[in-house]
Amino acid sequence: MKKIIFLTLTLNLLLSDVLFAQDRTPDFMRSVGKMYVVVAVIVAVFLGIVLFLTYLDKRLTRLENQIHDNDQKQ
């Protein structure tokens, strides 16, 4: 029970800070140039996911072809 109360209070404090900072955060991020860093990180993560899925698809296709070839030989 103490853990739930502690977690609720902690989340409340974190969310209240986020809600109060919303009106000035975008202008601050743009003025300092950090907005571009955030966009670059998001793009890098997205490209990493796309490259990983492409690699995984090629590997699975190769395995499927091997299974199909083995089935035809038998």
N, C-alpha and C positions, 0 to 999 in steps of 0.2 A: 504494500500500500504506500509506503514511504517512497518507493522508487517511482510509482505512478505520479504522485504529487510533485516530486522533484522534477520529473521529466516534463510534466505539464507546465510548471513554473518556468523552467528553462526555455521551453519552446515559446511560451508567452513572451518572455523577455527578448528572445531573438526575433520573433515576428514583429513585436512592437518597434524595435529599432529599424527593421526593414520598412515598415509602413511609414514611419516618420521621415525616413531618408529618401523616399521616393520622389519628392518634389524637386530636389536639387541634384540627385545622382546623375541623370543623363547629361545635364549641362556640364557637370564637373568632369565626367568621363570623357566627353568630347573635347573639352578645353585642355585637358592634360594629355590627350592622345591615347588614353587607355582603351577607348572604345575600339580602336583598330586592333589592339592586341586581343581583345575579347573575340572580335570577329575572326581574326587569324587563327585563334585556338579552336573555335567552332569549326572552321573550314578544315583545319588539319585533322581534327577528330573525325569529321564526316568523310574525308578522303581516306583516312586509315580504315574506317569501317567498310567503305566501298572496295578498297583494294583487298582487304581480308576476305570479303564475300566473293569477290571474283576469283581469288586464289582457291577458296574452298569449293567453289562451283567447278572449276577446272579439275581439281583433284577428285571430286565425287564423280564427275563425268568419266574420268579415266578409270576409276574403280568399277563403275557400272559397265563400261565397255569390256573390261577384263572378265567380269562375271558373265556377261552375255556371250563372250567368246568361249569361255569354259563350258557354258551350257550347250553351245552348239557343237563342241567337240565330243561331248559325251553322248 
